[in-house]
Amino acid sequence: MKSLYVKNTLLNFFSFFLIAFSLYIFIALISYDPTDPAFFNKSSSILINNLGGPLGANISDFLFTLIGLGSFLVLLIGCIWALQTIFFRDQYGSNIKIIVRFCSSFILLISFCQSLSTILTAILADF
């Protein structure tokens, strides 16, 4: 019984941490400035305009460079997983469900990024 209590407590702690970290990354992504010295952008300027500070500048630069606007989808997926963990208990503890969730989220992210790229290319081609 105590093992189940510890497991649920750790899952709830991890879920609340994931929501708080997602909020921090969201603030860092919203206040992203391409001129900030960051992971892929090295500059001699020490002025950081990102509200997340140096860590927020690095995280937002990394996410925008690799995923683009799909990084907001990653935050949404993380928050949904955290809320499901807090409010909806998995009675069976299925590992297959976790694998399917990761794979489907990865496919959703790839599809979203490709669709967004195609749409933005079509819109910007008109200008």
Residue pairs with C-beta under 8 A, 6 or more apart in sequence:
11 85
12 85
12 86
14 82
14 85
15 81
15 82
15 83
15 85
15 86
16 82
16 86
18 78
18 79
18 81
18 82
19 79
19 82
19 83
22 75
22 78
22 79
22 82
24 52
24 56
25 52
25 56
25 59
25 60
25 63
25 75
26 72
26 75
27 51
27 52
27 56
28 50
28 51
28 52
28 55
28 56
28 57
28 59
28 60
29 60
29 63
29 64
29 71
29 72
29 75
30 51
31 49
31 50
31 51
31 52
31 56
31 60
32 50
32 57
32 60
32 61
32 64
33 49
33 50
33 57
34 41
34 61
35 41
35 43
35 45
35 49
36 48
36 49
36 50
36 57
36 61
37 43
37 45
37 46
37 48
37 57
38 57
38 58
38 60
38 61
38 62
39 58
39 61
39 62
39 65
40 61
40 62
40 65
41 61
48 54
48 57
50 56
50 57
50 60
52 59
52 60
60 71
63 71
63 74
64 71
67 74
67 109
67 113
68 113
68 116
68 117
69 113
69 116
70 109
70 112
70 113
70 116
73 108
73 109
73 112
74 109
77 105
77 108
77 109
81 101
90 97
